[in-house]
Amino acid sequence: MPHDPPFDAEARRRIAPVIVYPDDTLPRPDLAACRAARDGAVRGGRVVVPPREARTFRVAAGQVFRILCTEGPQVGDLNLFNAADLSERFYSGKTRALHGTHLGAGDRMWSSFPHLRPMATIIEDTLDWYGVDAWGGRVHDVIGTRCDPYTHHLLTGRDYHHCCHSNLTRALVTEAGLAPAVAEGLVHDVLNVFMCTGFTADTGRYFMKASPVRAGDHLDFTAEIDLLGVLSACPGGDCGSEHSSDAAACHPLVVEVFDGPAPAGWRPAPVNGYSGSHGL
């Protein structure tokens, strides 16, 4: 049974929140310079990610890469690694703590401990007009972990091999020549590109709804270090109904890399300055 509220329950609820990690001291990216460098570059590498599959791509530090919707509405699950050291990978939880549940232009994708440095900076988002809808939905979340065959089996008792977790694993096996178990251990929580998500107001449960993405929409990033990226075209398509099945209409995504010099004065992100002693 629910407990009776204490006499000062409302006073406790009225206490104002405090931002856990104020980011005032973080250096601000020069988005105009990054966009100018992109606009002065040529489109080099191009990788097509088939529906319900994943593909890898490489980007040099200072280059811009674009994730592009080319056909129908489609959500993508993105992993990032240090191209020279796969143990350094995207840290969605810390990125969420620093920038919020959903990312946009000016936000950065941060790497895992002990490096904790920017891996990529979002410099343009053609869905920035969406904002927050009536259900609290926003795009490009760092909440969801990625659809996976283990949760699917837990809920349904059935195997499905084209969840984003499995797609990312297979692509990493192919790219890096790793054993499947090793590659799977490196796959990590994602940036859900183009996905529209939020939390229900009554129960706080994670929800998804049909993505507003359309052909021509894109998300552009500057690579802050040399990157190996892995992108899965989610089996949920626009994630407006279900995922982890072949039921939804799915479409390819494209990754484009812009060949050109980095913005003037740009430097690769250094590793975190903490001593690493942990007081020992």
C-alpha positions as CSV (number, residue, x, y, z in Angstrom):
1,M,0.0,0.0,0.0
2,P,1.2,3.6,-0.7
3,H,2.4,5.4,2.4
4,D,0.7,8.5,3.7
5,P,2.6,11.7,2.8
6,P,4.3,13.5,5.7
7,F,3.1,16.9,6.9
8,D,5.7,18.7,4.8
9,A,5.3,16.8,1.6
10,E,4.4,19.8,-0.5
11,A,7.3,21.8,0.8
12,R,9.7,19.0,-0.1
13,R,8.2,18.8,-3.6
14,R,8.6,22.6,-4.1
15,I,12.4,22.5,-3.6
16,A,13.9,23.8,-6.8
17,P,16.1,21.5,-8.9
18,V,19.8,22.0,-9.5
19,I,21.6,21.2,-12.7
20,V,24.0,18.3,-11.8
21,Y,26.8,19.2,-14.2
22,P,26.8,22.9,-15.1
23,D,28.6,23.2,-18.4
24,D,29.6,26.8,-18.3
25,T,33.3,26.0,-18.1
26,L,33.3,23.7,-21.2
27,P,34.8,25.3,-24.3
28,R,32.2,26.2,-26.9
29,P,32.5,24.8,-30.4
30,D,32.8,27.4,-33.3
31,L,29.9,26.1,-35.3
32,A,30.2,28.8,-38.0
33,A,33.8,27.8,-38.6
34,C,33.0,24.1,-38.7
35,R,30.2,24.7,-41.2
36,A,32.4,26.9,-43.3
37,A,35.0,24.2,-43.5
38,R,32.3,21.7,-44.4
39,D,30.9,23.9,-47.1
40,G,34.4,24.4,-48.6
41,A,35.1,20.7,-48.7
42,V,34.1,18.0,-51.2
43,R,32.1,15.0,-50.4
44,G,34.5,12.1,-50.2
45,G,33.6,8.7,-48.8
46,R,30.0,7.5,-49.0
47,V,28.7,4.5,-47.1
48,V,25.2,3.2,-47.7
49,V,23.7,1.4,-44.7
50,P,21.0,-1.1,-45.8
51,P,17.7,-1.5,-44.0
52,R,18.0,-3.7,-40.9
53,E,21.8,-3.8,-41.2
54,A,24.9,-1.9,-40.0
55,R,28.0,-0.6,-41.8
56,T,31.2,1.0,-40.6
57,F,32.9,4.2,-41.7
58,R,36.1,6.1,-40.8
59,V,36.6,9.8,-40.3
60,A,39.9,11.6,-39.7
61,A,40.1,14.2,-36.9
62,G,38.8,17.5,-38.1
63,Q,36.7,16.2,-40.9
64,V,32.9,16.5,-41.1
65,F,30.6,13.5,-41.6
66,R,26.9,13.5,-42.3
67,I,24.2,11.0,-41.5
68,L,21.6,11.4,-44.3
69,C,18.1,10.2,-44.8
70,T,17.8,9.5,-48.5
71,E,14.5,7.7,-48.9
72,G,11.7,7.2,-46.4
73,P,11.7,7.9,-42.6
74,Q,14.4,5.9,-40.9
75,V,16.1,5.9,-37.5
76,G,19.8,5.0,-37.0
77,D,21.7,3.7,-34.0
78,L,25.3,5.2,-33.9
79,N,28.4,3.8,-32.1
80,L,31.7,5.7,-32.2
81,F,35.2,4.4,-31.4
82,N,38.6,5.9,-31.3
83,A,39.9,4.5,-34.6
84,A,43.3,3.6,-33.0
85,D,42.0,2.2,-29.7
86,L,38.6,0.5,-29.6
87,S,38.5,0.6,-25.8
88,E,37.8,4.4,-26.1
89,R,34.2,4.6,-27.2
90,F,31.1,6.8,-26.9
91,Y,29.8,7.3,-23.4
92,S,26.1,8.0,-23.7
93,G,25.4,8.3,-20.0
94,K,27.9,11.0,-19.4
95,T,26.9,12.8,-22.6
96,R,23.3,12.7,-21.3
97,A,24.4,14.1,-18.0
98,L,26.3,17.0,-19.7
99,H,23.9,17.9,-22.5
100,G,20.5,16.4,-21.7
101,T,18.4,13.5,-23.0
102,H,18.5,14.6,-26.6
103,L,21.3,16.2,-28.6
104,G,21.4,19.0,-31.1
105,A,23.8,21.5,-32.7
106,G,26.6,22.4,-30.4
107,D,26.4,19.3,-28.3
108,R,29.2,16.8,-28.2
109,M,29.5,13.0,-28.0
110,W,31.9,12.3,-25.1
111,S,34.1,9.2,-24.7
112,S,34.5,6.6,-22.0
113,F,36.8,6.8,-19.0
114,P,39.7,7.4,-18.5
115,H,39.7,9.5,-21.7
116,L,36.4,11.5,-21.3
117,R,36.9,13.9,-24.2
118,P,34.8,15.0,-27.1
119,M,34.7,12.4,-29.9
120,A,32.4,14.4,-32.3
121,T,30.5,17.6,-32.2
122,I,27.1,18.1,-33.8
123,I,27.4,21.2,-36.1
124,E,24.0,21.1,-38.0
125,D,20.7,19.4,-37.4
126,T,17.9,19.9,-40.0
127,L,15.3,18.6,-37.5
128,D,16.1,21.4,-35.0
129,W,12.7,22.9,-35.8
130,Y,10.9,20.0,-34.1
131,G,11.7,21.1,-30.5
132,V,9.4,19.5,-27.9
133,D,6.0,18.1,-28.9
134,A,2.8,17.8,-26.8
135,W,4.0,14.4,-25.4
136,G,7.4,15.7,-24.5
137,G,9.0,14.0,-27.5
138,R,12.3,15.2,-28.9
139,V,14.7,13.9,-31.5
140,H,18.2,12.4,-31.4
141,D,18.1,10.7,-28.0
142,V,20.8,9.4,-25.7
143,I,18.3,7.6,-23.5
144,G,17.6,4.3,-25.2
145,T,20.4,1.7,-25.2
146,R,19.7,0.2,-28.7
147,C,17.2,-2.6,-29.6
148,D,18.7,-5.9,-28.7
149,P,17.9,-9.7,-29.1
150,Y,18.2,-10.4,-25.4
151,T,15.4,-8.0,-24.3
152,H,13.4,-9.1,-27.3
153,H,13.7,-12.8,-26.3
154,L,12.9,-11.8,-22.7
155,L,9.6,-10.2,-23.7
156,T,8.6,-12.5,-26.5
157,G,10.5,-15.8,-26.1
158,R,11.7,-15.5,-29.8
159,D,15.0,-14.9,-31.5
160,Y,15.5,-12.0,-33.8
161,H,18.9,-11.4,-35.4
162,H,18.6,-7.9,-36.9
163,C,18.2,-5.8,-33.7
164,C,20.6,-2.9,-33.8
165,H,22.8,-4.6,-31.2
166,S,23.3,-7.6,-33.4
167,N,23.7,-5.4,-36.5
168,L,26.4,-3.3,-34.9
169,T,28.2,-6.5,-33.7
170,R,28.3,-8.1,-37.1
171,A,29.6,-4.9,-38.7
172,L,32.3,-4.6,-36.1
173,V,33.3,-8.2,-36.7
174,T,33.6,-7.6,-40.4
175,E,35.6,-4.3,-40.0
176,A,38.0,-5.2,-37.2
177,G,38.3,-9.0,-37.7
178,L,37.3,-9.6,-34.1
179,A,35.7,-12.7,-32.7
180,P,31.9,-12.2,-32.3
181,A,32.0,-12.3,-28.5
182,V,34.8,-9.7,-28.4
183,A,33.0,-7.4,-30.8
184,E,29.8,-7.7,-28.9
185,G,31.5,-6.6,-25.8
186,L,32.7,-3.4,-27.5
187,V,29.2,-2.5,-28.8
188,H,27.8,0.2,-26.5
189,D,24.8,2.5,-25.9
190,V,24.0,4.6,-28.9
191,L,23.0,8.0,-30.2
192,N,19.6,7.3,-31.6
193,V,19.9,9.4,-34.7
194,F,16.5,10.9,-35.9
195,M,14.6,8.9,-33.3
196,C,11.7,10.7,-31.5
197,T,11.4,9.7,-27.9
198,G,10.6,10.9,-24.4
199,F,9.2,9.8,-21.0
200,T,5.5,9.5,-20.2
201,A,4.2,12.2,-17.8
202,D,2.3,9.7,-15.6
203,T,4.6,6.8,-15.2
204,G,8.0,8.1,-16.5
205,R,8.2,5.2,-19.0
206,Y,10.4,5.5,-22.1
207,F,8.4,6.0,-25.3
208,M,9.0,6.3,-29.0
209,K,6.9,7.7,-31.7
210,A,7.2,8.1,-35.5
211,S,10.3,10.1,-36.4
212,P,9.7,13.4,-38.2
213,V,12.7,12.7,-40.5
214,R,12.2,12.9,-44.2
215,A,14.4,12.4,-47.3
216,G,17.1,15.1,-47.3
217,D,17.2,15.6,-43.5
218,H,20.7,15.1,-42.0
219,L,22.8,15.4,-38.9
220,D,26.4,16.8,-39.4
221,F,29.3,16.2,-37.1
222,T,32.9,17.4,-36.8
223,A,35.2,14.5,-35.8
224,E,37.2,15.6,-32.8
225,I,39.6,12.6,-33.0
226,D,40.2,9.9,-35.6
227,L,36.9,7.9,-35.5
228,L,35.6,4.5,-36.5
229,G,31.8,4.8,-36.7
230,V,29.3,2.0,-36.9
231,L,25.7,2.9,-37.9
232,S,22.7,0.6,-37.9
233,A,19.5,1.3,-39.8
234,C,17.0,0.2,-37.1
235,P,14.5,-2.6,-37.9
236,G,11.9,-0.3,-36.4
237,G,12.1,2.0,-39.5
238,D,10.7,5.3,-38.2
239,C,10.0,3.6,-34.8
240,G,6.4,4.6,-34.9
241,S,5.0,1.2,-34.2
242,E,7.5,-1.5,-33.1
243,H,11.1,-2.6,-33.5
244,S,12.9,-5.9,-33.3
245,S,10.9,-7.4,-36.2
246,D,10.5,-7.2,-39.9
247,A,7.0,-5.6,-39.6
248,A,8.0,-1.9,-40.1
249,A,8.9,-0.3,-43.4
250,C,12.6,0.3,-43.4
251,H,14.9,2.4,-45.6
252,P,18.6,2.9,-46.0
253,L,20.7,5.6,-44.4
254,V,23.8,7.2,-45.9
255,V,27.0,8.4,-44.3
256,E,29.0,11.0,-46.2
257,V,32.5,12.2,-45.2
258,F,33.6,15.6,-46.4
259,D,37.2,15.8,-47.5
260,G,38.8,19.1,-46.6
261,P,41.0,20.9,-44.0
262,A,39.9,21.4,-40.5
263,P,38.7,24.9,-39.4
264,A,41.5,27.3,-38.8
265,G,42.9,27.0,-35.3
266,W,41.1,23.6,-34.7
267,R,43.0,21.0,-32.6
268,P,42.1,17.4,-31.9
269,A,40.5,16.9,-28.5
270,P,43.1,16.0,-25.8
271,V,42.5,13.2,-23.3
272,N,41.1,14.1,-19.9
273,G,43.5,15.8,-17.6
274,Y,42.7,13.9,-14.4
275,S,45.7,12.3,-12.9
276,G,44.1,8.8,-12.6
277,S,45.5,8.2,-9.1
278,H,42.1,7.8,-7.5
279,G,43.7,9.0,-4.2
280,L,45.9,5.9,-4.0
